[in-house]
Every structure is written in structure tokens, then in C-alpha cells.
């Protein structure tokens, strides 16, 4: 409909191709930033269907108009065959025709290269941009924008000039050069991403601008050349209108086949085999090789002097590919998560930060889904796409005690399911529960098993325990396809802002969990209590509440929420718990990790009964997170790196104000709630957090002040504050820090506390 006989370079195809791709840009922008979150996936699909219907009606009207004008067109072209041109072809068209198989093969290779590289970009840019759906959407948007711009750029060229294989060879070398330049920039680009993120003071819109600039540097130049190449290849195959339909179809088919092969190669092990940086280099080499082959064939007809340009460009690209490229500072730093603060005015500090990251990372691997690494900072931790997802010591309060919390509340747990292996601590300690017969662990990423092997000293040798059954697969799939029922199901995935993770926080997922719970079964859902606004927390609670009859709110530390859900009310029996908590593994774990003991220490993690969840559900029933409308994912992503929003203390105060701060069914005098509050403050000290008790008075207020001074590092003031009250320390964590404070100021009483610690250690061992 558009191509003209006199258009020897088929430039109008570039315009059509560019316009089509720029339309795709608009679709990608709307989908990423509006329609999925606001309309949901199902409605977004229906909107796309409606648009297609409108296009069909429009095309039908155009077809009618063409039929009416057909006689006039035939009259104007009378006596001329369709393949004839009204003007002489340029001298270049008289050269030896390019082999069709070579052109179609080249179309497949560039499709393979670009699509493989797009997947490499997704992985490499995740640490710099955060790895949320916004990250993937922006990469797609910028890639499509470049392709569309490249098509339009080709379209503005001279119609009388038909391109050659040498032209294509030059584009391949130029694409290789543009591709490898960001690789050669290496950590400089990571530092630039960090600077741009800090400049994003305009809130979320500022973050989008900073992310877009980083993506543009890495993706846009390469994408422009790739967009230029497609109509170029079609033009090399032929000229004008002659066979244009079939040649466009064949070129498009081979190009798409190459893209499919690139996707399969990545999905079935190419990136894990070569690493993402190795695949980056591979694509560069592939493009340079293609430039050499097509350039050589083209030079035989067009002159070898014109081969100089692709050779020089390709040579520079190969030289740059030998550079160090991105190091651990780029690949394993939480730049996109906003958790890396550096003084850019101090070049030495910046250099030291880069070298320090490269020193502390002692293991890394390319997994099927993400880049994985382990580092050693105050203990071993593992990182997924740059962000720490578990610390053997720092996260022990959540990883170990969360599973044991559910096991303690269940009458007699026998079968457990843990979604996500991580450091292996949750599964390993659950397997130590005497009544536990089987612990199924589902892990999506096979290489995480290496993390569990490295942290065997804190996970009770989880991979060697015959009770533990490791399943490599998807947790949702296991729940939907297995007939097994579980007494405990524990889910602690990565942060919900990450693309795909929010599917483990949806009503649909919870319905699958509910169907797999045995009688009295308890589902434990981890939820971050940091870098999130209150609305998202309310949505998360309402989503659980719409599926489960009972949802209690607990916390394992001042930044991690634990939501305990069940198909029937959870039974609380302080007398039974008191006896149970004197036995291992509960006694050991609470003493060594939370730094407290007894039933009051256990309930120091209690925040609210299911009455608060039901009240929130009544208000938020229209804001439920589903597979169709994953509002939690986008809400968390917008809050990424923003501090000073929701705090768990706010939830504690709300539960107290609403009268939901005590477990249902407990007698008023069954627990010493003043001691529970006191031990809540003590537990916070174990993770270096000062937790205030607003209404504390007397000795309790003095103990809270003393703990706060200790957390702040003022040991002398901590000792002085404790001395203003007369009660001896009873929480193990208080004994520990008091021994340190007294030793620091030279007080002989430190020896008494050290002896007490030694005796406690012998007792629990």
C-alpha cells in the first residue's frame, strides 16, 4: 500500500517500521506505568482487543477508499509493468546481487544478537535500577524507542540510492561498538547511576528520569542501529515494489526466528554458562564477525577500500571488549535499591568503596533467574541482583525464629513447607522440632543451594538432614499441583518490589496455600516493614484477610513483620507454651538470637490479633492484591529506597489504641504484659535497634533509656541509666550488653555478668 516503484532503497518501509515500533513504545509506557496497576492485566488485554477492532474498522474504510481510486491508478500506470522503474537505478544496483541466503541468515543473526542482548541488559541493569517491573518496562521502552528511531532514520534517506552489503557491514560494526562502550565504562557507569539516583529528589518521577538516563546510555545507541538494519536488509534483497511483500515477510521471519533462538539460548543456559558479561562479549564478537563476512562479500563487488570503515569500527569494538568491564561493585551493590551512600566529593572514598566491594564478594554465580553472590561483612550474606536477601547472622531473628514461632503455636507440627531456601536457616531449624517428620523446601534458583552449603554452620546442616526434602521448582506450582497438606507453610521470598515476587503476595497464591493447610495449619508470611507506605501494608493485610479466617500480626525484629494466617483461629495456651519454650530448639534459639526467654519473651513479638486485620479489610476491601492486578508490586517499587514512611511501631500503637494488642482468648492475668513490653525493648537491642515504649515509667523507663544509649554506642551513659533502677537484668541480651558496658568503664561487676553469661551458655548447650 505504501511502497513506491521509484523508491530503490525502500525507504518508506523504514517509516512504516519506525511508526509501528513507536506505537509499541506508547503501549509499553502505558502498560508499565498505568494499565496493569490501575486496570489490571485482564482489562488491559481487553483494551488491546478493542484497539485492534478499531484498527480493523479503520483498515476496512481504507480498503474501500483504495478500491474506489483503483481505476485512476491503473490509468496513470498504463503501459508500465509493476516491476519497472520510472527512473534509472543507480550504479550500485548493477553490482552482483547479494545472496538471498546470506541476507536472511544475517537477519537471523542480528535478531539473535539483539534479543540475547536485551536479556543481558535486563540482568545487568537490575542492580543499577532495582529490578522491579519498572526496570524491565523501561528497558523495553528504550529498546523499542531506539528501534523505532532507527527505522525512521533509515526512512529519511535518499530514495534513489539502494544500499549494499558494505552498508550493512558498517552497521554491524557500529552496533558492536555502541554495544561494548557501556561494558568498557564498567564501574564508572555504576557510579553515574548512583549519582543520578541521588539527584532524583523529585520523588518517583525523578527516579524514573534517572533510571531512563542510565538505560538510554546502555541501550539506545545500539537499538537505533538495530532499527536501521531491518529495512536496510529488506532493501538489499530487492528494489522498489517488486516482491516487496514476500521479501519483507521472509526477512521478518528469519529475524524473529533468530530472536526466538536468542531467547531459548538464554533460557536454557547460555548466560549461566558464559555469565552475563561473557554473553555481552559474545554478542560483540558475533556482530563483528557478521560485519567481516558480509563486508567481504560486499567488497568483492563494491571495492575493498570501502571495507576500511567496518574494519576500523569492528577493531575498536574488539579492543574495548578486552576491558575489565563491570565488577562486583556494579553487579552486587544495592545501587538501584537506594542502599548505597557514598561521598562523591572524596575520590579516595569512592575508590575504596569499589575495591572493598570487590574484596568482600567471595563467591558469585549466574543463576537461571538472577545474578547471585555471597559476601562477608560481619558474617556471610547472599545477594540477588545486587541486594542482600539474607544474612546468616543479621537476619537470624527472622530466618530462624519465624518458622519456630509457627511451630510453637501449632499443637503438634509434623509436615512443613518452606518457600525459598535462602541461607537454609528456616528449614534447618524447623527440622529440629522433635515432632517434625518432613520439611519440604521449594527453591526456584538451583545455585542457592551453594549458599546453604556455605552457611551450614548456622542452618543446622540443612542439606544433610534426612527430614529435609529439597525441591527445585516454583512454590506456587507445587502448591497448585501437590496433594500434600502441611501443618506449617512459610513464605519469605525476596522483596515484593521485584518483578514477579509479588505473585507470592496475591489473593490467588493465598487461596492455593489455604487449600494445602492441614487442620490447625498455620501459614507464615514475611512482609518488610521498611521502605513502604502504610497503604501498601494495609493492602497486604487485607489481601490475607480476604482468604484466611484468622490473621495475626507479629514481628521478629523492628523491621520485619510476620503475618500468621490460618483457616481457623490460632489457639494460644501460655501454660503449654511456657513448658515448650524450656525445650530445644526453642530455648536455644530464643536465648541466642532474640536474647530473651520464656513465654513473655515469646509474646514480645506479638502486635495484633485478627480483629485489627478484619477492621483493615472492612476499609480496604477494594484494594486487594491479585494476580490480575498486582498493586503491591508497583506500590513497593515506588517506595524503594525511601525512608521515614511506615514504621512497625505505628502498627503497635494502632493495635493498642484499637484494643487488638492481645491474643484472642487469653485470660487477663495469663501473662505479665508489662514484662512483655520490657522484653520487646530488649529484643530490639539484639538487632541494634532502640525501641521506645511511650508510656514507660520508673524502672522500665530507665531500662529503655539504657538500651537506647547502648545502641547509640554511648556505653558509659548506658551503665549510668541502668543504675537508676534496682532490678537485675533477666533478659540474656541485657546481661550481654551490661557486661560490655561495665567492662568498658572498668567496673568490677562486669565479671559477675560475664560469669552469668558463661553459666547460661553451659545451661542451654
N, C-alpha and C positions, 0 to 999 in steps of 0.2 A: 504493500500500500504506500510505502514511503520512498523506497529506494528508486533512484533515477539512473537511466542508462548512462548519462554523461558523468556520473559520479564514479570515476575509476577507482578511487580509494575507498569507496563505500563508507564515506564519512558520516552519512546520515544514520548508518547503523550505530555508530558511536553515540549519536544524540539519543536514539531510542534506548540503547543500552544504559546510558547515563541517566536518562529520565526515569527508567524503570527502577534503577538502583537507588536513586534519590527518593523515590516513593517508598522503597524499603527502609530507608533511613528514617523517614517520618513514622512508619509503622513500628520500627524498633524503639524509637524515642517514646511514642505513646504507650507502647506495651510496658517498657521498663519503668517509666516514671508515673504512669497513671492507671492504665486499664486493668492490669492484673490485680493491683491492690484495691482499686475502687470498684470495678465492675466484677472482678473475678475471672477465672480462666474460661469458664463456660460462656459467660456473656460476651467476653472478648472474642471468642470464636464465632458467636452469632453475629456480632458486629462485622467481623470479617466476611461472613457469608452474605450479609446484607450489602456490603460494599461490592462484592462480586456480582450480585444480582443487578445492582445499579450499573456496573460496568457493562454487563451483558445487554441491558436495555439500551445503553448509550451506543454500544457497538452495533446493535441491530439498526438503530436510526442512521448510523454512519453507513452501514451497508446499503440501506435504501437510497441514501443520497448518492452513493457511488454508482448504483445501477442506473439512476436517472441521468448521470453525467457520462455514462459509458460511451454512447454513440459519438459524442463530441470528441472524446479522447481518441477513439478509433479513427475518426476523420483526420485529426491532427497528425496521426502516426501512419496514415495510409502510405503503402508502398515501402514501408521500412520494417524489417524483421526485428523482433523483440531484442535479439542479442546484438544488433548492430548499434554502433555509437554514432552520434551526430558530429563528434569531433575525433580527431586522430588521437590514438593513445600515445602517451609519452614514450620516449625511447626505452625507458626501464621496462615497459610491458613486453617489449620484444625479446627480452632475455629468456634464458632457459626457464621454463615453468618450475616452480618449487614442487617437489614430490608430495603428493597428497598424504601419503602415509607419514612422512616426516612432519607435516604441519599438524595432522591430527594427533600424532604422538607428542609433539610439543605442547599442544593444548592440554593433553592429559598430564604431562609433567608439571606445567605451571599450575594446574588445578590441584595436583597432589601437593606441590610445594606450598602454595598459599594456604590451603586448608590445614595442613600439618602445622604450618607456622602459626595459624590462628589459635590452634590448641596449645602450642608452646607459649604464645602470648598470654593466654588465659592463666596458665600455670605460673609463668614468670612474673606477671604483674599482680597476682593475688597478694603477695606480701606488701607491695607498694600501695595498693588500693583497698585492701581489706578483704577481698574475696567474697563480697556479697553479690546479690543479683545485679546490683547497680554496676559492679565491676564488669561482669560478663556482658551486661547490656551496653555499657559504654564502649567496650572493645568492639562489639558487633556494630554499633552505630558508627564509630570512627572508621572501621574497615569498610563498611558499605559506603560511607561518605567519600572515602578515597577512591573506591572503585567507580562510583558514580561520577566523581570529578574527572577521573582518568578517561572514562567514556566520552564525556563532554569535551575534554581537551582534544581527544582524537577527532571528534566531530567538527571542530573549528578549523581543521587543516584544509589544505588546498584539495579540492575535489578532482582536479585533473591529474594529480600525482598519485601513482599507485605504489605503495610501499613494497619493500623487498625483505628477503630473509636477513640481510645485513641490518636492516632497521630493527627487526625482531631480536636479533642477537644483541644489539646495543641495549634494548630494553631489558633483556635478561641480565646483562652485566650491571646495568644501572639498578635494577631491582635487588640484585645481590649486594651491591654497595650500600644502598639505603637500608637493607635488612640488617647488615652487620655493624653499621655505625653505632646504634644503641648498645649492642653487645660490647663493642670496643670501649664505649664510655664507661661501662661497668658500674662500679660503686658511685661514680660521680653522678650518674642518673638517679641512684637511690638517695643520695644526699639532696639532689634537686627535688625529688618527690617529698622528702621530709620538710624542706624549706617551704615548698608550695603548700603543704598541708598546714603548716603553722600560719601561713598567710590567709588561710581560709576562715577569717574571722567573721564572715557574713553568715555563719551558720551552715546549714546543709547546702544551700545554693553555692556558698563559697567552696565547700568540699567538692561539689560536682565540677566546678570550674577548675580546681586544682587537679582533680583526677583526669579531667578531659585533656588538660595540657600535657600531662605525663603520657597518656595514651597516644595523643597526637604525635609526640616526638618519636615514639616507638613504632607506631602502626601506619600513620597517614602517608608518609612518602612512599613506602612500599606498596600500599594499597592503590595509590594513584597510578603507579606504573602498571600494576596488575590490571586495573580497569582500562588502561590504554591498550593492553596487549590483546584482549579478546577481539574487539572489532578489527584490530590490526591483522590477526591471524585469518579472520574471515576474508579480509581484503587481499591477503597474499594468495589465498586459494583461487580467487577469481576477481572479476571486474564488473561493476555496474549491476544490472538486474539479472544477468544471465546466471541461472542456477543458484540465485542468492538464497532461496528458501532452503534447499537441501544442504547447501554449504554452511549456512548458519546452524541448521539442525545438527549436522554431523560434528561441527566444531563444539557446539554446546554440549552434545552428548559425551564426547571424549573428555572435554574439560570437567564435566560433572563426574564422569567415571573416575578420573584422577582424584577429584576431591573426595569421593567415597573411599577410594583406596587409602588416601591420606588419613581419613578418619579411622578406618579399620587398622591401619598400621599403628596409629597411636593407641587405639583401644586395646589392641592385642599385643602390646609390649614394646613398641619401638622406643617410647620415651623412657620407660623403666630400664630398657637395655642400654640406651645411649646417654641417658639423663636429658633434661630439658635443654641444657646448654649444648650438649652434644648434638641433639636434634637441630638446634639453631644453626650450628656449624654445618651440619649435613645439608640442610636446605640451601645454605650459601654455596657450598660446593656443587650441589646439583644444578643450581641456576647458572653458575659459571661454566659447568660442563655443557649444559644445553646451549649456552651462548657460543662456546667453541665449535660445537657440532654444526649448529645452524649457520654460524658465521662462516665456517669453512665452505659449506655447500653454497652459500650465497656468494662468497668471494670468487668462486670459480667462474661466475657469470658477471659479477659486478666489479671485479678488480680487487686484488689483495690489499691495496693501500687502504681501502675503507675498513679493513679488518682491524686497523690500529685502535680505533675508539673502543670497541668491545673488549679488546685485549687489555688495554690500559685499565679500564674500569674494573674488569674482572680480576686483574692482577692486584689492584689496590684492595679489592674486597677480600681476596685470599690472604693478603698480608695482615689485614685487620682481624681476620678470623683466628690468627695465631696469638692474639692478645689474651690476657688473663680472663677477661670477661667478668660477669657478676660473681662475687664471692659470697661467703656466708652472711656478710653484712647486708647484702641485698636480699638473699634468698631466705634468711632465717631471722630477720628482725621485724618487730611488730610496728613497722612504719605506718601501714595502712590502718592499723587499729588505734593509732594515736598514742602509743605507749612508749615512745622513744623520744626523750627530750635531750637535746644537745645544744651547747653554746657555739653557735656558728661563728662568733667573733673570735673564738680561740681555735686556731687551726690545729694546734697540738692536741687539744681535747678531741677534736673531730677525728684526727688520725688515730689517736689512741682508741677511740670507740670502735673504729673499723677493725683495728688489729685485735682488740680484746674480743670482739665477737668471733673473729676467725680462730682465736685461741680456744675459747670455751666450747665451741662446737666440736665434739669428738666423734660423732657418727652422723651420717646422713644417707638418705636413700630416696629414690624416685618411686613412689608408690603408684598404684593404678589410678588413684583419685587425686593425690596431693604430693607435695614435696614434704618429706619428713626429716627431722633431725633430732639429735639429743645434745644437750649442753650441760655443763657442770658449773652451776652458780649456787653455792650453799646447798649442794645436793644435785641429784640428777633430775632433769626435766626433759619432756619431749615437746617438739614444736610441729605444728601442722601449718604449712603455708606461712611461716614466719611468726605465728603466735603460739605461746606456751599453752598447751592443752592439758597439762598435768605435771605436777612437781611431786617427786617421791616423798619429800618431807613437807613442803609448804602447803600442799593440798591434801595431806593425810587426814585432816579433820573432816573433810568431805568424803574422800575416796574410801576410807575405812569405816568411819562411824555411820555413814548414811545407810549402808546395807545392814550393818548390825542393829541400827535403830529399828528398821522394819522387822528384822528377825526377833528382836526382843519383844516387840508389841504383838507379834503373831503367837498364838497358843503353842504351836509346835511345827515350825517350818521344816519341810522336807525337800521340796523342789524349788529351785530358784532359776531365774533368767536374768542375766546381766547384758544389757545392750551397750556394747563398746568395751573393749578390753583395756585400753589405755595402759597405765602402769601395772595393771593386774591386781591392784590392792583390794578393790571391792570384791571381786570374785574369790581371791585367795583367802580373805578373812571370812567371807560368808561360808566358805568350805570348812572353816574351823569350827563352826557352830556344831555342837555334838549331835543334834537331831537331823542335821542336813545330810541328805543322801546323794543329791545331784545338783550341780551348778552348771547350767548351760551358759556359755558366753558367746555372743554373736559379734564378730568384728568384720567390718567391711574391707579394711585395708590389711592385707596379709603381712606387710612389713612391720606392723605394730607389734607383732609377736616378738620381734627383736627388742623392742622397748621393754616388754615384760620380762625378757631374759636378763636385760641389764639391771632391772630393778627387783630381781628375785629376792634380795635381802630384806625388802620391805613388804613384799606381796605374798609371803609365806610359801615361796616356791610354787606359784600357782600353776605353772605349766607342767609340773611334775606330780601334781595332786591327782590321784585316780578319780576323785569325785568331780573334777572339773572337766567339762566336755566343750572344747573349743570348736566353734562353727564359723568358717569363713563365708560370710554372706551378708545379706541385708536384714536388719532386725525386723522391719515391717513385713518382709516376705515370710520370715519364719513365723511370725505371729499369725499371719493370714493362712498359712498352709499347714502348720503343725496342729496336731490334735492334742498335744501335751498341755496339761494345766499346771499352773505354778502357784506356789504359796507366796513367793516374793518375785516381783518384776521390778528391776531397777534400770532407769534410763538416765545416763549422764553423757549426752552427746556433746559435741562442740557447741560454741555459742550460736544462738538462733539467727544471728545476723548473717551467717554464712549461707551461701546459696545451697539449697537442698536440705540443710539441717532442720529448718522449721517444719519439715514434714513429720518430724518426731514430736511436734508440739500441737498437732491438729486434732480436731474432734474425731476425724476418721481413724487416726492412729490410736487414740484413746479407746475408741469403740473396739478395735482389734485387741487391745490389752485387756479390756473388760471381759471379753469373751474367752480369754485364756486364763483368767484368775480362778483358782480353786475356791472352795468355801473358806471364808475368812481371809482370802488372799489380799495382799497389800501391794499397791503399785507406788513406787517412789520415783518422783520426777524432780530432777535438779533444775533449778532456774537461777540464773545470775541475778544478783541484787545490786549490780553496779552498772554504770553507763546505760541506764534505762530510765524512761519516764514512768510515772505512776499509771498512766493509761494502759501501757503495754502489760504491766504487771496485773492490772485488773482484767485485761483481756485473757491473759494466760490462766488466771484463776477461774474466770467464768467458763472458759473452754473445758477445763477439767470438771467443773461443777455441772455442766450440762450432760455429762456422761456418767459420772460416779455419784452414788448417793451421799458419800461422805468424803470430804476433802479437808484435811488438817494442814496447817501451815507450821513448819518448823524451820530452824536454821542450824547449820553446823558451824558456821562462823559468821562474823558480821557482814560478809559479802555474798554468801551462798545460801539460797533458800532451798528447802526440801519440802515438797508437797506430797503428803501421804494420802493416797486415794484408795477407796475400797467400795465394793458393791453393797456393803452393809456397814453400819457404824463400827469404828475401831473400838475394841474393848480395852479399858485402862484399869489395871489392877496393881496399885502401888505395892501391896504386900508381896505379890508374886514377883514383881519387878525387883524389889529390894533383894530378895533371895537370889534371883537370876543374875543380878549385876555384881554379886560377890564371886561369881564363877567366871572362868575364862571361856571365850576370848573377850567378854565384855569388860571385866575388871581391868585387864591389862590395857586394852585399847583406850578406855576412858581415862585411866591414870596417866598413861604415857603420851596421849595425843591431845585430849581435851584438858588434861590437868585437873580433873575433878573426880569425885567418887560418889557412889550411892544414887538413890532414886532422885534426890533433889538435883544432883549434878546432871542426871539424865534429862529431867524436865526443864533444865536451864535452856534447852534448845527449843522449847515449846513456845509458839507465838499465838496461834488462834485455833479455835475449834471450827467445826464445819458450819457453824452459824454465820461466821464472817463471810465465808465463801458463798453461802446461799444469798446473803444480803448483796454481795457484789454481783452475783449472777442476775438478781432481780433488776439491777440497774444497767447491766452491760449485756443483756441477752441478745442485743442486735450486733454486738462486736465479738463474734465467735470466730476463732481461727480455724479454717478448714483447708482441705487440700485445694479446693476450688478458689478460695480467697485467703491466701497466706498473709494476713495483715501483720502478724507478729514479725515475720522475716523483715519486712520493709520498715516497720517501726524500730526494731533493734538496729538495723543498718543506719537509720538516720541519727540514732543516738550514739553511734560508735565514737569512742574517744571523748565524749562529753561527760564531764564530771559534775558533781554537785546537784544532781537531779534527785531521783528516788533514793531513799536510804531505808534499810531494813528497820532501823529504829522508828521510822514513821509508821510502819506497819504494826510494830509492837505497841506504840502509843494508840493507834486507831483501835486495835483489838481490845486494849484496856478500857478505852473510852466507851466502846460499844458493849462491854461486858462479855466478850467472847475469848478472854485470855486464859481460860481454864478448860481442861479437857471435860467433855460431857460425861456425866455420870459419877463424878468423884465427890465424895463427902467433903465438906468444907475443911475439916481438920485432918484429912488424909495425908496432906503434905505441908511442910513448913515453907510457905510461899515467900516469906522474907529471905529465907536461906536460898531458895531457888533464884531470886533476883540477885543476891550476892554472888552466887556461883556463876550466873550469867556474865557478870562483870569479870569474874576471874577467868572464865573460859576465853573471853575476848583477849585477855592478856597473853594467852598461849599462842596467839597468832599476831602478836604485836599490834593490837588494836585497843584503844581506850574507849570503853563503852560506859556512857554515863547513865546514872539512874536518877531522873529528875527529882523524885520525891524522897531520895535517900536522906537519912538524918543520923546523927550520933555516930556510933562506931561504923555502921555501914557506909556513911558518907566519907569517913576517914579512910576506910579501906579502898573505896573507889578513887579518892584523890591519890592515894599512894600508888595504886596500879597505873593511874594516868601518868604520874611522874616517871615511873619506871619505863613505860612505853616511850616516853619522850626522851629517855636517856639521862634523866637527872636522878642519879642513884641516891645522893645524899638527901634530897628532898623526899624521895620515896620512903627512905627509912624514917625520916622525921615525921612524915604524915602518918605512917603506920603506928608510930609510938604514941600518937594522941588517942589511941584506943587500946583496950586491955585484952581483947580476945586473941588467943593464939591462932596462928594460921592452921586451917584444917584442909584446905584445898592443896593438892600436891604442887600446883603451879605457883601458889603463893609461897610455899616453903622454898621452892627453887629460886624465885627471884629475890626473896628476902635474904637467902644465903649469899647471893651475889652482892646485894646492896651492902649488907653488913661487912662482908669481906672487903669490899671496896673502901669503906670508911675505917677499917681496922678494928671493928667491933668483935670482941671475942665470942659473942653469941653466935657468930656465923658457924663456929664449929658444931654447935648443937644442932643447927638446921642441916648442916652437911651430914652429920651422923643420922639424922632423921631420914634424909633422902636415901642414904645407904641402906638403912633398915627397910624402908619402903620398897626399895629395889629388890632386896632379897625376898621380901614377902610376896611380891607379885610375880617374881620369877618362879 
